[in-house]
């Protein structure tokens, strides 16, 4: 497949274009997705190409957007709905937890619910406490939902297309601070398998397990370690639900040490679940306790200086990993 370098946000737009071209029953709905092309530019140009019948601006109502998506999917359409900031999932959590996540189960598997939810997470853009959270753990706790977190432009396009082809509700949790990053992306349509992690850097001494924007921070930390003669392996989970724990365990059994990293608040975050599974299934292979790196138990600060202090980064990963290694 022919590849060229494009941005993360452009990859989202390409993925959306592919979905609308290949699925006649697909449409995109959300706040400002039509005329404005999305507040982040994720759908720019799609209104001109596909028209107002398939690119639909909605009122400022997450409850209405999710209700539209669930109802449309239940009647045979394949909606892609956009929740501008995942912070506002609380506005529609009943529909997500009790309708979207449960409908196929309540109908004995006879119903399909092919709904793709695109939303934005993460801090670092000075958007304060109500527009900067990483709440993916909420979603992963709900049986019936799938949750993916693209770290690269390649995965942003491939996971979005994969989500649209799935007959289950899939949340595609994009990252705001990644939108302007660039990477190689094929022009053709392709998918990234949901439920399959990727080893993005091989190593022998330490496993760093992470996802979304923290993949870049983990790779930077691995480069720092390499200068000290420590060979770190980095795993991009890509899919959080279902979780590819087998890839994680294979790495930990090789390296004997693990650090789990996420941008979300450390307390009750996914790092605790992943660390528990590692210790349950690979305890005898561990040479040290599993460590975790996450944000402090605090709202995301508005102050740029405080926000940068709040965010996990490569330096914090290195510091925590050194305890695991015994340095």
Backbone torsions as a table, in degrees:
resi	resn	phi	psi	omega
1	UNK	NA	138.0	179.8
2	UNK	-71.6	129.4	-179.7
3	UNK	-116.4	151.3	169.9
4	UNK	-147.3	165.7	-178.7
5	UNK	-85.5	122.8	173.5
6	UNK	-136.2	167.7	-179.1
7	UNK	-81.2	163.4	176.9
8	UNK	-57.1	-45.1	-178.1
9	UNK	-68.7	-34.8	176.3
10	UNK	-67.5	-33.2	177.9
11	UNK	-66.5	-36.4	175.8
12	UNK	-62.2	-45.9	179.6
13	UNK	-61.4	-39.8	178.2
14	UNK	-65.7	-41.1	177.7
15	UNK	-62.1	-43.0	178.9
16	UNK	-63.8	-39.8	178.3
17	UNK	-62.8	-42.7	178.0
18	UNK	-59.8	-44.5	-179.4
19	UNK	-59.5	-47.9	-177.4
20	UNK	-67.7	-32.4	178.6
21	UNK	-72.6	-37.0	-173.8
22	UNK	-94.2	-14.0	-177.8
23	UNK	-126.0	106.3	-178.3
24	UNK	-64.2	-24.3	-177.1
25	UNK	-93.7	6.9	-179.9
26	UNK	-90.1	146.7	171.7
27	UNK	-150.1	162.4	179.9
28	UNK	-116.1	132.1	-179.1
29	UNK	-138.5	143.3	177.9
30	UNK	165.1	179.3	-179.6
31	UNK	-71.6	122.6	174.5
32	UNK	62.7	22.7	-178.8
33	UNK	-78.0	-22.0	-174.5
34	UNK	-88.7	-85.2	-175.1
35	UNK	-57.4	-41.8	-177.8
36	UNK	-86.3	-13.2	-177.8
37	UNK	71.7	21.6	-177.5
38	UNK	91.4	144.6	-176.9
39	UNK	-62.6	-25.4	178.6
40	UNK	-102.9	2.1	-179.3
41	UNK	83.6	14.8	-175.2
42	UNK	-66.9	-23.8	-175.3
43	UNK	-122.9	23.5	-176.4
44	UNK	-61.5	130.6	178.0
45	UNK	90.5	-13.5	-175.8
46	UNK	-71.9	-32.1	179.2
47	UNK	-62.6	-43.1	179.6
48	UNK	-65.2	-35.4	-176.7
49	UNK	-79.3	-38.2	-171.3
50	UNK	-115.0	-14.1	175.3
51	UNK	86.7	165.5	-174.9
52	UNK	-68.5	-15.9	178.2
53	UNK	-72.6	-19.7	-176.7
54	UNK	-119.4	-11.5	174.3
55	UNK	-121.6	104.8	-164.8
56	UNK	-116.8	116.4	171.5
57	UNK	-74.4	138.1	179.9
58	UNK	-116.7	164.2	170.1
59	UNK	-63.0	166.4	177.3
60	UNK	-77.0	79.9	-176.7
61	UNK	-154.7	98.6	177.4
62	UNK	-60.5	-34.5	177.7
63	UNK	-62.3	-41.6	178.1
64	UNK	-68.7	-39.0	-178.8
65	UNK	-64.0	-47.8	-178.7
66	UNK	-68.7	-38.7	176.9
67	UNK	-61.1	-41.8	175.6
68	UNK	-58.9	-46.3	-177.5
69	UNK	-64.8	-45.5	-179.7
70	UNK	-63.6	-45.6	-179.8
71	UNK	-64.1	-42.3	-179.8
72	UNK	-64.9	-42.9	-179.9
73	UNK	-65.1	-38.4	-179.5
74	UNK	-65.9	-24.1	-179.2
75	UNK	-97.8	8.2	171.9
76	UNK	109.1	-2.6	176.3
77	UNK	-86.0	172.4	-178.9
78	UNK	-127.5	75.7	-174.5
79	UNK	-74.2	147.3	167.1
80	UNK	-115.4	111.1	-178.2
81	UNK	-108.8	147.0	-175.1
82	UNK	-114.3	119.3	170.3
83	UNK	-102.7	107.3	-167.8
84	UNK	-51.1	-47.6	177.1
85	UNK	-128.0	130.6	-177.6
86	UNK	-68.5	-12.8	175.1
87	UNK	-56.8	-28.6	-175.2
88	UNK	-90.9	13.3	173.8
89	UNK	-61.8	-26.0	177.9
90	UNK	-59.8	-27.9	178.7
91	UNK	-65.7	-24.1	-174.1
92	UNK	-132.4	25.7	-174.1
93	UNK	-66.3	-31.5	177.0
94	UNK	-62.4	-43.3	179.6
95	UNK	-65.8	-37.2	179.3
96	UNK	-69.9	-50.3	-172.1
97	UNK	-78.0	-37.5	-171.8
98	UNK	-106.3	-14.5	178.2
99	UNK	-113.7	-64.9	-177.9
100	UNK	-57.0	-49.0	-174.8
101	UNK	-74.6	-21.7	-171.3
102	UNK	-109.3	-11.5	-169.5
103	UNK	-61.2	-44.7	-178.5
104	UNK	-64.4	-39.0	178.5
105	UNK	-66.3	-44.5	-176.7
106	UNK	-64.6	-25.7	178.9
107	UNK	-101.8	19.7	174.8
108	UNK	64.3	26.4	179.5
109	UNK	81.5	-1.4	-177.5
110	UNK	-75.5	-26.6	-179.5
111	UNK	-92.8	146.9	171.9
112	UNK	-105.4	151.1	177.6
113	UNK	-139.1	72.4	-176.2
114	UNK	-80.5	76.4	-178.6
115	UNK	-117.5	131.3	176.9
116	UNK	-109.1	126.9	178.8
117	UNK	-112.4	118.2	177.4
118	UNK	-101.8	129.0	179.1
119	UNK	-145.8	165.3	-175.9
120	UNK	-115.3	136.7	178.8
121	UNK	-127.3	170.7	168.4
122	UNK	99.8	155.5	-179.1
123	UNK	-106.8	-171.2	176.8
124	UNK	104.2	-1.1	-179.1
125	UNK	-115.5	16.1	175.4
126	UNK	61.7	40.9	-178.2
127	UNK	-104.1	2.8	171.4
128	UNK	73.1	-173.8	-163.5
129	UNK	-70.4	-24.6	-175.3
130	UNK	-98.1	2.0	-178.5
131	UNK	-135.4	21.6	-171.1
132	UNK	-137.6	9.7	-172.3
133	UNK	-83.8	159.4	173.6
134	UNK	-118.3	100.8	-169.7
135	UNK	-113.8	25.6	-177.0
136	UNK	-59.7	-26.7	179.1
137	UNK	-63.4	-31.6	174.9
138	UNK	-55.2	-49.8	-173.8
139	UNK	-69.5	-39.8	-177.0
140	UNK	-67.2	-16.0	-179.4
141	UNK	-86.6	0.4	-175.0
142	UNK	-109.0	103.4	175.8
143	UNK	-57.7	133.5	-178.8
144	UNK	113.8	-14.3	179.0
145	UNK	-109.7	150.2	168.5
146	UNK	-111.6	147.4	-174.8
147	UNK	-137.5	123.4	178.0
148	UNK	-125.7	152.3	-174.3
149	UNK	-137.0	88.5	-178.0
150	UNK	-65.0	134.2	177.8
151	UNK	-100.6	-21.1	-173.8
152	UNK	-128.7	162.2	173.9
153	UNK	-56.9	-40.0	178.7
154	UNK	-57.2	-47.7	-178.6
155	UNK	-72.7	-30.7	178.6
156	UNK	-60.0	-45.9	179.0
157	UNK	-70.8	-48.3	-174.5
158	UNK	-67.1	-38.7	179.1
159	UNK	-73.9	-33.8	177.3
160	UNK	-64.2	-44.5	178.5
161	UNK	-65.4	-41.9	178.3
162	UNK	-60.9	-41.0	179.7
163	UNK	-62.0	-40.7	-177.0
164	UNK	-68.7	-23.3	-179.7
165	UNK	-90.2	-6.8	-179.0
166	UNK	-83.5	144.2	179.6
167	UNK	-89.4	10.1	177.7
168	UNK	-115.7	161.5	174.1
169	UNK	-66.0	129.4	179.3
170	UNK	-128.6	126.5	173.1
171	UNK	-94.0	124.4	175.9
172	UNK	-105.9	102.1	-173.6
173	UNK	-93.0	100.7	178.6
174	UNK	-81.7	172.6	-179.0
175	UNK	-125.6	126.1	-174.1
176	UNK	-62.4	-41.8	-175.3
177	UNK	-75.0	-9.1	178.1
178	UNK	-92.3	-7.7	-168.5
179	UNK	-58.7	-34.3	-176.9
180	UNK	-96.8	2.1	175.9
181	UNK	-73.4	153.8	-176.7
182	UNK	-120.1	158.7	177.0
183	UNK	-172.6	168.5	-178.7
184	UNK	-71.8	131.5	-179.9
185	UNK	-139.6	127.9	177.1
186	UNK	-64.5	147.8	175.7
187	UNK	-71.2	-31.8	-176.0
188	UNK	-76.6	166.2	174.5
189	UNK	-72.7	141.5	176.7
190	UNK	-158.2	166.9	176.8
191	UNK	-127.3	152.0	168.4
192	UNK	-105.1	123.4	-174.6
193	UNK	-60.0	130.3	174.5
194	UNK	-73.9	131.1	-179.5
195	UNK	95.5	13.6	-177.8
196	UNK	-127.9	114.6	177.4
197	UNK	-78.1	170.7	179.9
198	UNK	-135.9	132.3	172.6
199	UNK	-82.1	107.4	-175.3
200	UNK	-92.2	-14.0	172.8
201	UNK	-151.0	125.9	-179.8
202	UNK	-88.0	146.0	179.4
203	UNK	-159.5	173.1	-174.0
204	UNK	-120.7	-17.0	-168.5
205	UNK	-105.5	-21.5	-172.5
206	UNK	-161.4	141.1	175.7
207	UNK	-109.0	126.2	172.5
208	UNK	-108.7	117.4	-178.0
209	UNK	-105.3	125.2	-176.0
210	UNK	-158.4	-173.0	179.9
211	UNK	-164.4	168.4	179.4
212	UNK	55.4	-142.5	-173.0
213	UNK	-64.1	-23.8	-179.0
214	UNK	-67.3	-12.6	174.5
215	UNK	-61.1	-43.2	179.6
216	UNK	-64.2	-41.0	178.6
217	UNK	-65.1	-38.5	179.1
218	UNK	-65.7	-39.5	177.9
219	UNK	-66.1	-37.8	175.6
220	UNK	-64.0	-41.0	177.1
221	UNK	-62.6	-40.1	179.3
222	UNK	-63.3	-36.4	176.9
223	UNK	-65.6	-38.5	176.5
224	UNK	-62.6	-44.0	178.7
225	UNK	-63.4	-38.1	-178.1
226	UNK	-59.3	-34.1	178.2
227	UNK	-67.5	-19.4	179.5
228	UNK	-103.0	8.3	178.0
229	UNK	81.7	17.2	179.0
230	UNK	-107.3	129.1	-173.7
231	UNK	-103.5	102.6	-176.3
232	UNK	-98.1	136.0	173.4
233	UNK	-97.4	136.9	-178.8
234	UNK	-118.7	126.9	178.8
235	UNK	-112.4	125.2	171.9
236	UNK	-95.4	111.9	-176.9
237	UNK	-63.5	-37.4	-179.6
238	UNK	63.0	-49.3	178.1
239	UNK	-115.4	125.9	-179.9
240	UNK	-97.2	-29.1	177.1
241	UNK	-146.2	104.6	5.6
242	UNK	-74.4	153.3	-177.8
243	UNK	-99.7	129.9	178.3
244	UNK	-86.3	75.8	-177.8
245	UNK	-71.6	-23.0	-178.8
246	UNK	-62.9	-41.6	178.0
247	UNK	-64.0	-39.5	178.2
248	UNK	-64.3	-46.7	-177.7
249	UNK	-64.6	-39.6	179.5
250	UNK	-60.8	-39.6	179.5
251	UNK	-69.1	-45.1	-178.2
252	UNK	-64.2	-37.4	178.2
253	UNK	-65.4	-25.0	177.4
254	UNK	-81.5	-44.0	-172.7
255	UNK	-92.7	-29.4	179.8
256	UNK	81.7	-2.1	-178.1
257	UNK	-143.3	146.8	-178.1
258	UNK	-145.1	141.4	170.7
259	UNK	-127.7	128.0	179.0
260	UNK	-105.5	129.3	-172.0
261	UNK	-125.8	133.0	168.3
262	UNK	-149.7	156.4	-179.7
263	UNK	-74.8	-26.4	-179.2
264	UNK	-61.2	162.1	175.9
265	UNK	-51.7	134.9	-175.0
266	UNK	-64.3	-43.0	-177.4
267	UNK	-64.5	124.7	178.5
268	UNK	62.8	19.6	176.2
269	UNK	-81.7	177.0	-179.0
270	UNK	-64.0	-22.5	178.4
271	UNK	-57.7	-35.7	178.5
272	UNK	-64.8	-41.8	178.6
273	UNK	-65.0	-45.0	-178.8
274	UNK	-65.6	-43.1	178.0
275	UNK	-61.5	-39.4	179.2
276	UNK	-63.9	-43.2	-179.9
277	UNK	-66.2	-37.3	177.3
278	UNK	-62.0	-46.7	-176.6
279	UNK	-71.2	-30.0	177.2
280	UNK	-71.8	-37.2	-170.6
281	UNK	-106.7	-13.1	-178.1
282	UNK	-138.1	30.5	-175.9
283	UNK	-58.3	-44.0	-176.7
284	UNK	-68.0	-15.7	179.9
285	UNK	-93.3	-7.8	-177.0
286	UNK	-83.8	136.8	174.8
287	UNK	-101.6	-4.2	-179.8
288	UNK	-160.4	159.2	176.5
289	UNK	-61.3	150.9	176.4
290	UNK	-71.9	131.3	-179.8
291	UNK	-102.8	158.9	179.3
292	UNK	-131.7	142.9	174.1
293	UNK	-127.0	126.8	177.5
294	UNK	-156.8	-179.2	-179.8
295	UNK	-75.2	155.8	176.9
296	UNK	-67.8	162.6	-178.6
297	UNK	-78.7	79.7	-174.5
298	UNK	-156.3	149.6	168.5
299	UNK	-60.4	154.1	178.6
300	UNK	-69.0	124.8	-177.9
301	UNK	-69.8	152.4	174.6
302	UNK	-80.1	-38.5	179.7
303	UNK	-56.9	129.5	-179.5
304	UNK	-59.4	-41.0	-179.4
305	UNK	-64.8	-45.6	179.8
306	UNK	-68.3	-35.7	180.0
307	UNK	-62.9	-42.0	178.9
308	UNK	-67.0	-33.3	175.8
309	UNK	-68.1	-35.5	-178.3
310	UNK	-68.7	-39.1	-171.0
311	UNK	-71.9	137.1	167.8
312	UNK	-62.5	148.3	179.5
313	UNK	-152.6	-178.6	-176.9
314	UNK	-59.9	-40.7	-179.0
315	UNK	-60.6	-41.3	179.5
316	UNK	-70.8	-34.5	176.3
317	UNK	-64.1	-44.8	178.9
318	UNK	-60.1	-45.2	-178.3
319	UNK	-61.4	-43.5	-179.5
320	UNK	-70.0	-40.4	-179.0
321	UNK	-65.8	-31.2	178.6
322	UNK	-64.0	-32.8	175.4
323	UNK	-64.8	-39.5	-179.5
324	UNK	-65.9	-39.7	-177.6
325	UNK	-77.7	-24.0	-179.9
326	UNK	92.9	28.7	179.0
327	UNK	-96.9	NA	NA
